[in-house]
Amino acid sequence: MSKGAKPRPVAREPQPTGLRMDPIRFEVMRSAFTAAADEMAAALRKAAYSTNIKTRADFSCALFDSQLRLIAQSFTQPVHLGSMPRVVPSAVGKYGVEKLGPGDALVINNPYCNAVHLNDVTVIAPFFSGNQLQGYAATIAHHVDIGGYAPGGFCISTEVYQEGVIIPVVRLVAEGKIVEDVFSLILANIRSPRQSAGDFRAQIAAALLGQKRMAEIIAKFGDETVKVFVEELIEHTERWSRQQIGALVQGEYCAEAYRDDDGVTDRPIRLVLRGAVRDGEVFFDLTGSDEQRESPMNCTLTQTYSACAYVVKCLIDPDIPTNDGFYRLVHVEAPEGTVVHARHPAGVVGGWEIAMRLCDLGFKLFSDAMPDKVMACTKSINCHMACGGRDPRDGEYYTFLETLGGGYGARPNKDGMDGVQAHFQNTENSAIEETENNYPFMITRYELIPDSEGAGRYRGGLGIRRDWMFRDHESTLTIFSDSRKFPPWGLFGGGSGAPSRYILNPDAEATELPSKVTARLKPNSVISYRTPGGGGYGPALERDPQRVLADVIDGKVSVDRAREAYGVVVDPLTRSVDPEATRQLREQMTARKGVGQ
């Protein structure tokens, strides 16, 4: 266990006082705005065409006031925690609020306008009451294809121009009608325009629904009451967040980690994160991280900020609203021209792999001071699979995107979850039946990987194996992932999770593929993804032998690994633990470790 300072308990109740309006009305209005954002999300998901949005929920919705301050956000993609409050004000400011009118909607995907990457398309619809601007409804959705030289946009690029069509902030809807010239220009650059058109229209519909719900809230409570509420909400959130951050262990911390390579060269990428907790605020500094690469492995400042804000949000009361009052207390310094603050025209589609490791690095940063609030390293990758080709069933070009779950990091008093998405990714694995129905694939294997966990007092979660057969057609495949050379780490003596692997035709002439590659596949080729396990928490020899036995019975841990990693002797015939043999083995293993130290 860490020898760091003992953390003070964080009280979840009571919330800070100081509300000027009736607290019951305040909560009713807060719930109304949150419900409106969640309803937008439900509508977008139901109306979308692509599996990535309708099944995997790779999108977010939010409401802003007339001053472009975030009021409410749907709980779908936490990465948009830091993106929404930056890209919406930036886009409206660049376009000019004075040019907007009732029935208009803007669209933007430019990562160098405070967005994340080109596939994340933002639609912003202003809301007017008469001629008075009252607020904005916004949606961000990850489009499966946005052009670029490889299907899905994930490619081994050297600059952003290769990653797809760049949409500056333009008007997509004018006076309630889609601007066909703009819409046609965008769709002409996309491989699967019918699918993408459906996703764009779903975003527009969700934004219109948000406008409608905002109108109903204002009609019910009155314009002035809503304005007072917004001020109260932001101030209340700031007080509550400051109270919670103030209860964390104050101090300055530093940690570093690496990514395997940049996809163009074999050079690892170094990430340095410093953090300071003081006076109810958190300050991050990424000075010392590598200079940006001539590759796709670079983050925008927005994505870096999202990762840092996500870590802070996880350390404090989960009931605290997410709005400007929270963001005021999270500060990020990242030198421009580095992999954590790319300078145009650097490629950024691979920034996800940087940001995912930053999330894990954030918990590592605070682990010694706050061991009861952190987890070991998760799978720490997005694990993108992007592909495209002609569907032999109808001749139409398809594009498909999947990001697979893996092992979650072990926690202070719980094992890591098996086969889940990690941190602010928060998407779902695609359903086999829907995938096989909509695309020319056959999922030949889908299972947890035994012995992939990081051993520990509490073990990490298991990784996933998923094999795709590309039935009767050629396809262009891009793997964009990481964690082969630097697998997920454990904490406080816990072991590392298994690294990722990517294998072409595993049951024939198997070929091991790098974690970042674009390849042309022959008909009926099979690609096998093996995602990492999560890191362990605490020494493995302290794990309850009965927990080890349960994992053996469930097929998650082999008899050999139970002996070698945990010092637990399991009889495979009786499926029981030999207590005396286990005691002796653990004593021997402890003695050997003592000699090696």
C-alpha positions, -999 to +999 in steps of 0.1 A: +000+000+000+011+035-007+031+054+019+016+087+006-005+111+028-037+097+041-066+113+021-093+131+040-128+118+034-148+136+008-183+144+020-210+140-006-236+157+016-246+183+024-242+203-008-230+239-003-257+264+005-260+299-008-289+295-034-308+327-039-338+310-055-361+284-040-341+251-039-370+229-050-376+251-080-339+250-087-337+212-087-369+210-108-353+233-134-320+215-133-337+182-139-357+197-168-326+209-186-308+176-180-338+156-192-340+177-223-303+169-231-309+132-225-340+133-247-319+148-275-295+119-271-323+093-272-337+109-304-303+111-321-295+075-313-329+063-326-327+083-358-291+076-368-281+053-396-246+041-386-239+014-361-213+037-345-240+061-334-272+041-330-256+010-314-223+022-299-236+057-288-205+076-300-221+111-296-231+138-271-258+165-268-258+197-248-277+229-242-261+264-238-274+297-227-273+329-249-238+336-235-226+303-247-222+288-213-229+251-209-261+244-190-267+206-194-251+177-212-262+142-220-243+113-204-230+095-234-194+104-243-174+119-215-146+129-239-170+156-250-169+170-214-141+192-225-150+195-262-185+209-261-177+240-239-149+249-263-160+241-298-195+256-295-184+291-283-155+291-307-176+282-337-203+307-330-177+334-323-159+326-356-192+326-376-207+357-360-237+355-337-252+385-355-255+364-387-277+338-370-314+337-372-344+315-363-342+281-381-305+282-386-279+255-377-241+256-380-218+226-387-181+223-380-155+195-376-122+215-378-100+201-350-080+234-350-112+253-340-113+237-305-126+203-317-111+168-313-107+152-348-124+154-382-148+125-376-164+143-346-189+166-364-206+193-343-241+207-352-251+239-334-287+253-336-294+287-320-328+291-303-348+323-306-379+335-288-393+359-313-362+378-324-344+373-291-316+348-289-322+325-259-296+298-262-282+269-283-287+232-287-257+213-299-248+178-309-214+161-315-214+127-333-185+106-346-192+100-383-179+066-395-163+082-426-153+117-433-131+111-464-094+109-462-072+083-478-084+053-457-120+043-450-131+055-416-106+084-414-082+064-392-050+063-413-013+067-409-013+103-418+014+129-416-009+160-417-046+167-410-054+172-447-050+134-453-075+125-426-107+138-444-127+168-454-122+198-431-155+216-425-150+252-413-179+266-394-206+271-421-244+272-421-259+238-428-295+248-421-310+281-431-345+292-420-354+256-413-341+240-446-309+222-453-285+242-474-282+216-502-250+231-518-231+228-485-246+194-477-238+180-512-203+192-510-197+174-477-213+142-488-193+141-521-162+136-500-176+106-480-175+070-491-209+061-477-230+092-483-264+076-476-253+065-442-236+098-434-266+118-446-288+099-422-264+107-393-263+144-402-301+146-403-303+128-370-280+154-354-301+182-369-333+165-356-318+162-321-308+198-320-344+209-331-358+188-303-335+205-279-348+239-291-383+227-286-377+216-250-359+249-242-389+268-255-412+247-232-390+253-202-389+291-208-427+291-214-432+273-181-409+292-159-404+325-176-374+341-193-362+360-163-365+330-140-345+309-164-317+335-165-316+336-127-315+298-127-285+296-151-265+320-129-274+301-098-266+267-115-231+278-125-223+295-092-237+265-073-216+241-094-185+261-087-191+262-050-198+225-048-168+216-070-145+238-050-157+222-018-150+187-032-116+196-047-107+213-014-113+180+004-087+162-018-051+159-006-035+192-014+000+190-030+020+188-062+025+155-081+043+142-112+041+111-134+050+100-168+041+072-193+047+062-229+028+053-261+044+025-282+051+045-314+036+071-337+027+048-366+053+063-389+084+056-368+091+031-340+100+059-315+080+057-283+060+089-273+068+103-239+040+119-219+047+140-187+019+151-164+023+174-134-006+182-112-012+206-083-043+207-060-046+239-041-073+264-030-101+243-044-087+242-079-066+217-100-037+228-122-022+204-148+011+210-167+022+187-195+056+205-201+082+178-210+059+158-232+074+150-266+072+174-295+045+168-320+051+140-345+048+140-383+021+114-378-015+111-366-004+106-330-011+141-318-038+156-295-056+189-298-055+210-267-093+204-264-088+166-262-060+170-237-081+192-216-110+167-218-087+140-203-076+162-174-111+174-167-124+138-168-098+127-141-109+155-118-146+147-123-139+111-112-122+122-080-151+143-068-188+138-062-204+123-093-237+142-087-220+176-094-234+190-126-211+194-156-211+231-167-189+262-167-188+263-129-168+231-129-145+240-158-135+272-141-115+251-116-096+229-140-066+245-156-043+228-182-010+241-195+003+222-226+030+238-247+019+243-283+038+221-308+038+190-286+019+158-289-006+171-263-012+205-281-007+200-318+001+229-341-016+230-375-014+211-398-003+181-377-024+150-380-047+144-350-069+114-358-046+093-335-049+117-306-074+093-290-045+070-281-027+098-265-057+110-246-066+075-233-032+071-218-035+106-203-066+095-184-047+066-169-017+088-163-039+112-144-049+085-119-013+073-116-004+109-109-026+110-078-022+074-067+003+079-039-017+107-023-052+093-029-048+055-031-085+050-023-097+070-052-077+056-082-076+025-102-047+007-120-042+013-157-070+002-179-067-012-214-056+024-221-065+023-259-094+030-281-085+000-303-099+013-336-108-010-364-119+010-395-126-007-428-145-002-461-152-020-493-180-031-517-207-051-500-211-082-523-248-084-513-258-052-530-227-036-545-229-005-522-198+008-506-198+004-469-176+019-441-175+004-406-159+014-374-154-005-342-136+003-309-133-028-287-134-029-249-108-045-228-097-049-192-105-022-167-079-015-141-083-030-106-096-008-079-088-004-042-114-029-032-127-045-064-114-063-094-113-045-127-143-051-150-139-075-179-142-065-215-155-029-212-147+004-227-125+026-205-126+061-191-142+087-213-146+064-243-178+050-228-191+035-261-206+000-265-192-030-284-212-035-316-238-063-314-228-093-334-263-098-349-266-062-361-231-061-374-235-093-395-269-082-408-257-047-419-221-055-431-205-084-451-187-098-420-189-129-400-178-127-363-161-160-359-150-155-323-160-132-295-147-141-260-128-130-230-091-138-231-080-161-201-049-151-182-049-116-197-055-098-164-029-080-144-025-101-113-030-084-079-048-084-046-075-072-068-070-084-104-074-063-136-102-070-160-098-094-189-092-083-225-114-093-254-107-114-285-129-107-315-123-122-350-139-108-381-141-127-415-145-104-445-170-125-464-165-128-502-150-093-508-118-073-507-116-047-480-093-019-469-086-022-431-069+002-407-059-009-373-052+021-350-043+011-315-015+008-290-004-010-258+018-036-274+052-024-260+039-006-229+010-027-215-013-014-188+005-010-155-005-022-120-004-001-088+011-008-054+026-042-064+000-052-089+010-068-122+006-054-157-022-065-180-015-085-211-005-064-241-026-060-273-022-082-304-035-080-339-033-112-361-042-117-397-056-152-405-050-167-370-061-202-380-041-203-412-007-187-420-010-163-391+007-129-395+013-106-365+004-070-375+016-038-359-008-017-338-010+010-365-014-002-401-035+001-432-038-031-453-057-045-482-074-077-473-083-106-497-118-121-497-125-142-466-095-129-447-098-130-409-085-103-386-082-111-349-081-084-323-068-092-288-073-062-265-052-057-233-061-067-198-063-042-170-035-037-144-037-053-109-040-034-076-018-046-047+004-077-044-010-108-061+002-131-032-023-112-010-053-122-032-079-144-014-073-179-027-111-184-030-112-155-054-085-171-075-104-204-074-136-187-086-117-172-115-103-207-124-138-222-123-151-194-145-123-200-170-108-166-165-075-178-149-058-211-157-046-235-131-010-228-141-014-190-138-031-194-104+000-212-092+026-190-110+011-155-105-009-159-073+008-188-055-025-207-053-025-244-058-058-256-074-067-292-080-082-293-115-101-325-108-118-315-075-117-278-084-107-269-049-077-251-033-050-271-015-046-248+016-013-263+028+004-264-006-008-228-012+007-216+021+040-233+014+042-220-022+034-184-012+061-185+015+086-197-011+075-170-036+077-143-009+112-155+000+124-154-036+110-119-041+128-108-009+161-122-022+156-104-055+150-070-040 
